[in-house]
Amino acid sequence: MLAIGRLCCQVCGFDFARQYGELGKDYIECHHTIPVSELPEGAKTKLEDVVLVFSNCHRMIHRRRPWLRLVQIQQLLSASTVDSEV
């Protein structure tokens, strides 16, 4: 789902630049896969600890505790897409 040189959601593939043009260029949200509140004091977030997500996907990840993992939200999205095609 990642496009070279583009910031696309790692859940649904949404691309703000494609949808909104120049206004959406270089815009996306980052989701910490390890909650910041659970990091040891003084720990720094590593690049591999964040994923790029569309705003709606980010809200769904945080909809309940424990937060959904990337693979879980991708599975939910895939299942709902399959259901809507039937």
N, C-alpha and C positions, 0 to 999 in steps of 0.2 A: 503494500500500500504506500510505501514511501516513494516519492518522486525526487529524482536528483535535482538539487537546487531549489526545491519547493518545501514549504512547511505544511505537511498534511497530517491529519489526525491518524494516529496509529490504531484507532479502533474502527472508524468508519470511512477513512480516506478523505474526509471533507477538506477542501482547500479554500481558505478565505480569499486568496488572490484570484482564484478562478471565479468565485461567486461574486466578489465585491470589487474586483479590479484593483486599481492602485491603492484604494483605501484599505483593502485586506492584505496587501503585500507585507510580508514579514511579520504577520500576526498569528499567534496561536497560544494556547495555554499549556503550561507544564504541570504534570501531576507527579508528585513524589510517591514512588511506589513503597517507600518506607516512610511512614508518617514522621514528620519533623519532631512531633512531641515524643516519639519513641527513640529518637537518636540520643546517644550518649552526649553529655554536655561537652561542647567544644567540637563535636564531630562536624565534618563538612560533607555536604551532599556531593556525591559523585555523579558524573554524567550518566552512568549506567543505572542510576537510581531514579531517573525521571523519564517520563514518556510524554510525547507531544499529543495533545488531545483537543478536539473541538469542544466548545463550551458546553453543549448539551451532553456530550459523552462524559465530560468531567463531572457534571452535576449528577449523572446517573451512577458513576463510580462512587460518589460520596453519599448516595441516597440512604444507605444503611451502614451500620457497623457490624462486623468488620467490613471495611471497604472492599468492593469487588476488585479482584486482580484483573489485569489486562486481558488475560485469556478468558476469564469469566464474562466480562462485558462483551467481548468479541463473540462468544458463543450465544449470548442473549440476543445480540443484534442479528447474527446469522439465523437463529431460530425464528425470530420475528419476521425476517425477510422471506424465509421459506414459507411461513404460515400465510403471509400476505399474498404470495404467488398462487396459493391453492384456491 
